[in-house]
């Protein structure tokens, strides 16, 4: 599994965990907010990587 696939899998796992936590608790519960922040970090990482790849392709 390459790094793109690994990051994509991490994103999907984090998204699914957030969904499950939300169903179990409420969106204001601490564990749901923490998981949301973790997912945000992964999304930011994905966006940085994608933007970097696009910039190098333009050069």
ROMAR-379179 format. One line per field, with one value per residue (C-alpha): x, y, z; residue in one letter. Coordinates in nm, 2 decimals. Example, Ala and Ser with C-alpha at 12.3 -4.5 7.8 and 13.67 -1.06 7.14 Angstrom:
BEGIN
px = c(1.23:1.37);
py = c(-0.45:-0.11);
pz = c(0.78:0.71);
type = c(A:S);
This chain:
BEGIN
px = c(0.00:0.15:0.13:-0.17:-0.36:-0.26:-0.37:-0.70:-0.76:-0.68:-0.93:-1.20:-1.14:-1.15:-1.46:-1.63:-1.52:-1.66:-1.99:-2.01:-1.93:-2.19:-2.45:-2.36:-2.32:-2.40:-2.20:-2.11:-1.95:-1.58:-1.48:-1.68:-1.52:-1.17:-1.24:-1.36:-1.04:-0.84:-1.03:-0.97:-0.60:-0.60:-0.80:-0.55:-0.27:-0.44:-0.50:-0.14:-0.02:-0.26:-0.16:0.21:0.16:-0.03:0.23:0.52:0.32:0.29:0.66);
py = c(0.00:0.33:0.65:0.79:0.47:0.48:0.84:0.76:0.46:0.67:0.93:0.68:0.51:0.84:0.94:0.61:0.64:0.99:0.87:0.59:0.81:1.07:0.80:0.67:1.01:1.36:1.60:1.80:1.50:1.54:1.22:1.32:1.66:1.51:1.27:1.55:1.74:1.43:1.40:1.77:1.72:1.43:1.64:1.92:1.67:1.54:1.89:1.99:1.68:1.73:2.10:2.02:1.75:2.00:2.27:2.03:1.92:2.28:2.34);
pz = c(0.00:-0.10:0.10:-0.10:-0.03:0.34:0.38:0.20:0.43:0.73:0.61:0.56:0.89:1.08:0.90:0.98:1.35:1.37:1.22:1.47:1.77:1.66:1.64:1.99:2.16:2.05:1.83:2.14:2.33:2.39:2.21:1.90:1.90:1.94:1.65:1.44:1.50:1.41:1.08:1.02:1.06:0.81:0.56:0.59:0.54:0.23:0.09:0.15:-0.02:-0.31:-0.35:-0.34:-0.61:-0.83:-0.79:-0.89:-1.20:-1.31:-1.30);
type = c(X:X:X:X:X:X:X:X:X:X:X:X:X:X:X:X:X:X:X:X:X:X:X:X:X:X:X:X:X:X:X:X:X:X:X:X:X:X:X:X:X:X:X:X:X:X:X:X:X:X:X:X:X:X:X:X:X:X:X);
